[in-house]
Amino acid sequence: MNMEFGWKPEQEEYRRRIRQALDDLLPADWYEKWVPQSYACDENVEFSRQFCAGLAERGLLVRHWPKEFGGEGGEDWEQFILAEEMKGAGEPRGGQYMNVNWIGPTLMRHGSEAQRAEHLPRLARGDTVWCQGFSEPGAGTDLAALRTRAERRGDVYVINGSKIWTSYARRADFCFLLARTGTGRKEISVFLLPMNTPGVSVTSFPGLTKDGHLNEVFFSDVQVPVTARVGAEGAGWQIITDALSYERVGVPRYHVGLAIIDHAIEQLKAEGRYDDPVMQARAGLVVAKFEAARMLTYLVVDQRVKRLPATTDANVARVTALDAVNDLMNFLADFVPDCLAGGHPLLEEYYRINVPAGITAGTYELQLDLIAQRGLGLPRG
Ligand SMILES: Cc1cc2nc3c(=O)[nH]c(=O)nc-3n(C[C@H](O)[C@H](O)[C@H](O)COP(=O)(O)OP(=O)(O)OC[C@H]3O[C@@H](n4cnc5c(N)ncnc54)[C@H](O)[C@@H]3O)c2cc1C
């Protein structure tokens, strides 16, 4: 398949404007104080409201959305330019990257008129925080095993159960919630649940990713109107399959990885230590893998822009990026063990988030399963 690798002048201009906005909107101590405390912590999530509102005012937040929903009818490439620049700055959008990437587009496709009217302008303004209520104890990779139940009683549903690992839940205004509405394995529905509804409670627990990512959400006789359900009852599986397809290539990890390896090489050169051929070969391998991840990601975006059917290229892109990050971390541990001191300002957060990066949105092993079965046609099991 032919691919066009050059950026258009208007895309370069869009990137330049995003960089200018980062200069204007980020506090002077962003890299020293804010980035190390994790983009999911309460303070950063609150900052994301102000930051994303600033991006929205400049017409930069949802440019790839259709005009009728507050965007400029841009292409998926613009979503990736934004994602690269945001990731390269330590993701100041916090959890609002989900709003832009998949929550908004999913509501455009499956939401009722009233849901679109209520939520899309707020998402496009950049001041609303959402959390994703999918995983439960015992229902992660096997999401269809979820047990949180929504029982219809007249004009309301009554929700009982719990979610786990719900990033941003403590500060979220709404939850994009999956709950069981029937007895069949995939009889699941989606609800747009205000987090301040009586009966919703959140507790947090500690972990490598620092505060803000790891929460449990409990639902005790939570009542939501029937109008909070997205699509038909039981249509949740199709809706989240669509939603996750917007996230197929996910986060541009290669963008930060390349900046960190460049920084490490500069550090080694400055110390007069970059003359070891083994070190150079290992660095070359890291760069080559990140570049491969970048090209695979661009291939998937290109397929998406051309409305071609989804393939396992997205899974290959993700696995390649995760492998490249591991190679980078091994390189740093072997040759630049003091890299946290004076190293790249995103390195610590990048390291912390790399561990769950192979877990969230489909584990590393699951990606390999999908490549084996769907891409290579190998038998299950
Ligand atoms: C930091 C962090 C943030 C998260 N944020 C959210 C969030 O905001 N919202 C949300 O809903 N969820 C969130 N998650 C949850 C995440 O989506 C799940 O952890 C993930 O789906 C894996 O599910 P699990 O933890 O139940 O592990 P399991 O599914 O039990 O997997 C355990 C191990 O078994 C392997 N395994 C399981 N099934 C297969 C298979 N079929 N083939 C091969 N290997 C398999 C897995 O690869 C893994 O190594 C988050 C997780 C983390 C770590």
Ligand as a Chemical Component Dictionary entry (heavy atoms), coordinates in Angstrom:
data_LIG
# 
_chem_comp.id                   LIG 
_chem_comp.type                 NON-POLYMER 
_chem_comp.pdbx_formal_charge   0 
_chem_comp.three_letter_code    LIG 
# 
loop_
_chem_comp_atom.comp_id 
_chem_comp_atom.atom_id 
_chem_comp_atom.alt_atom_id 
_chem_comp_atom.type_symbol 
_chem_comp_atom.charge 
_chem_comp_atom.model_Cartn_x 
_chem_comp_atom.model_Cartn_y 
_chem_comp_atom.model_Cartn_z 
_chem_comp_atom.pdbx_ordinal 
LIG C1  C1  C 0 -2.926  1.942   35.544 1  
LIG C2  C2  C 0 -4.170  1.292   35.057 2  
LIG C3  C3  C 0 -5.251  2.070   34.678 3  
LIG C4  C4  C 0 -6.431  1.498   34.249 4  
LIG N1  N1  N 0 -7.498  2.300   33.945 5  
LIG C5  C5  C 0 -8.686  1.735   33.662 6  
LIG C6  C6  C 0 -9.842  2.555   33.508 7  
LIG O1  O1  O 0 -9.782  3.788   33.592 8  
LIG N2  N2  N 0 -11.028 1.941   33.270 9  
LIG C7  C7  C 0 -11.151 0.577   33.150 10 
LIG O2  O2  O 0 -12.251 0.097   32.901 11 
LIG N3  N3  N 0 -10.065 -0.233  33.302 12 
LIG C8  C8  C 0 -8.856  0.315   33.566 13 
LIG N4  N4  N 0 -7.741  -0.485  33.750 14 
LIG C9  C9  C 0 -7.931  -1.926  33.731 15 
LIG C10 C10 C 0 -7.341  -2.647  32.541 16 
LIG O3  O3  O 0 -8.121  -2.447  31.390 17 
LIG C11 C11 C 0 -7.262  -4.136  32.938 18 
LIG O4  O4  O 0 -6.288  -4.237  33.958 19 
LIG C12 C12 C 0 -6.912  -4.995  31.762 20 
LIG O5  O5  O 0 -8.013  -5.115  30.887 21 
LIG C13 C13 C 0 -6.489  -6.412  32.214 22 
LIG O6  O6  O 0 -7.483  -6.981  33.016 23 
LIG P1  P1  P 0 -7.134  -7.635  34.428 24 
LIG O7  O7  O 0 -6.350  -6.654  35.236 25 
LIG O8  O8  O 0 -8.405  -8.158  34.997 26 
LIG O9  O9  O 0 -6.130  -8.839  34.121 27 
LIG P2  P2  P 0 -6.533  -10.249 33.509 28 
LIG O10 O10 O 0 -7.470  -10.080 32.375 29 
LIG O11 O11 O 0 -6.945  -11.144 34.627 30 
LIG O12 O12 O 0 -5.141  -10.745 32.939 31 
LIG C14 C14 C 0 -4.116  -11.257 33.797 32 
LIG C15 C15 C 0 -3.014  -11.828 32.905 33 
LIG O13 O13 O 0 -3.543  -12.925 32.128 34 
LIG C16 C16 C 0 -3.306  -12.695 30.739 35 
LIG N5  N5  N 0 -4.461  -13.141 29.938 36 
LIG C17 C17 C 0 -5.777  -12.971 30.229 37 
LIG N6  N6  N 0 -6.532  -13.447 29.230 38 
LIG C18 C18 C 0 -5.687  -13.897 28.268 39 
LIG C19 C19 C 0 -5.869  -14.499 26.997 40 
LIG N7  N7  N 0 -7.085  -14.722 26.497 41 
LIG N8  N8  N 0 -4.751  -14.837 26.302 42 
LIG C20 C20 C 0 -3.512  -14.618 26.788 43 
LIG N9  N9  N 0 -3.278  -14.053 28.001 44 
LIG C21 C21 C 0 -4.349  -13.698 28.727 45 
LIG C22 C22 C 0 -3.185  -11.194 30.601 46 
LIG O14 O14 O 0 -2.432  -10.853 29.463 47 
LIG C23 C23 C 0 -2.477  -10.816 31.889 48 
LIG O15 O15 O 0 -1.081  -10.988 31.760 49 
LIG C24 C24 C 0 -6.538  0.071   34.159 50 
LIG C25 C25 C 0 -5.441  -0.735  34.513 51 
LIG C26 C26 C 0 -4.276  -0.140  34.968 52 
LIG C27 C27 C 0 -3.143  -1.038  35.370 53 
# 
loop_
_chem_comp_bond.comp_id 
_chem_comp_bond.atom_id_1 
_chem_comp_bond.atom_id_2 
_chem_comp_bond.value_order 
_chem_comp_bond.pdbx_ordinal 
LIG C1  C2  SING 1  
LIG C2  C3  SING 2  
LIG C2  C26 DOUB 3  
LIG C3  C4  DOUB 4  
LIG C4  N1  SING 5  
LIG C4  C24 SING 6  
LIG N1  C5  DOUB 7  
LIG C5  C6  SING 8  
LIG C5  C8  SING 9  
LIG C6  O1  DOUB 10 
LIG C6  N2  SING 11 
LIG N2  C7  SING 12 
LIG C7  O2  DOUB 13 
LIG C7  N3  SING 14 
LIG N3  C8  DOUB 15 
LIG C8  N4  SING 16 
LIG N4  C9  SING 17 
LIG N4  C24 SING 18 
LIG C9  C10 SING 19 
LIG C10 O3  SING 20 
LIG C10 C11 SING 21 
LIG C11 O4  SING 22 
LIG C11 C12 SING 23 
LIG C12 O5  SING 24 
LIG C12 C13 SING 25 
LIG C13 O6  SING 26 
LIG O6  P1  SING 27 
LIG P1  O7  DOUB 28 
LIG P1  O8  SING 29 
LIG P1  O9  SING 30 
LIG O9  P2  SING 31 
LIG P2  O10 DOUB 32 
LIG P2  O11 SING 33 
LIG P2  O12 SING 34 
LIG O12 C14 SING 35 
LIG C14 C15 SING 36 
LIG C15 O13 SING 37 
LIG C15 C23 SING 38 
LIG O13 C16 SING 39 
LIG C16 N5  SING 40 
LIG C16 C22 SING 41 
LIG N5  C17 SING 42 
LIG N5  C21 SING 43 
LIG C17 N6  DOUB 44 
LIG N6  C18 SING 45 
LIG C18 C19 SING 46 
LIG C18 C21 DOUB 47 
LIG C19 N7  SING 48 
LIG C19 N8  DOUB 49 
LIG N8  C20 SING 50 
LIG C20 N9  DOUB 51 
LIG N9  C21 SING 52 
LIG C22 O14 SING 53 
LIG C22 C23 SING 54 
LIG C23 O15 SING 55 
LIG C24 C25 DOUB 56 
LIG C25 C26 SING 57 
LIG C26 C27 SING 58 
# 
